[in-house]
């Protein structure tokens, strides 16, 4: 079992890249509810800054 770098819970499986929130792996739940929304927010914020 691995430990999620975001919520610190144990999970099975491959895990997901936790960036931009943390360096390391995260569980599927944190990926869906925290990491992916943060990536989408970061993407749209970076697009607004360009002229």
C-alpha positions in Angstrom: 0.0 0.0 0.0 1.1 3.5 -0.7 0.3 6.8 1.2 -1.3 9.7 -0.6 0.8 12.9 -0.3 -2.3 15.1 -0.2 -4.6 13.4 2.3 -2.1 11.0 3.9 -4.5 8.0 3.5 -3.4 4.6 2.3 -4.4 3.5 -1.2 -3.9 0.6 -3.6 -3.1 0.9 -7.3 -0.8 3.1 -9.3 -1.6 6.5 -7.9 -1.6 9.8 -9.7 0.8 12.7 -10.0 -0.1 15.1 -7.3 1.4 18.2 -8.9 0.6 21.2 -8.7 -0.5 20.6 -5.1 2.4 18.4 -3.9 5.4 16.5 -5.3 4.6 12.8 -5.2 1.7 10.5 -5.7 -1.9 10.9 -4.6 -5.0 8.6 -4.4 -7.8 8.6 -7.0 -10.1 10.6 -4.7 -7.7 13.5 -4.2 -6.8 13.4 -7.9 -10.4 13.9 -8.9 -11.4 16.4 -6.2 -8.3 18.4 -5.6 -5.5 17.9 -8.1 -7.4 18.1 -11.4 -9.4 21.2 -10.4 -6.2 22.9 -9.3 -4.6 22.0 -12.7 -7.6 23.4 -14.6 -7.6 26.6 -12.5 -3.8 27.0 -13.1 -4.4 26.5 -16.8 -7.1 29.2 -17.1 -5.2 31.6 -14.8 -2.1 31.3 -17.0 -4.1 32.0 -20.2 -5.6 35.2 -18.7 -2.1 36.6 -18.0 -1.0 36.6 -21.7 -1.8 39.6 -23.8 
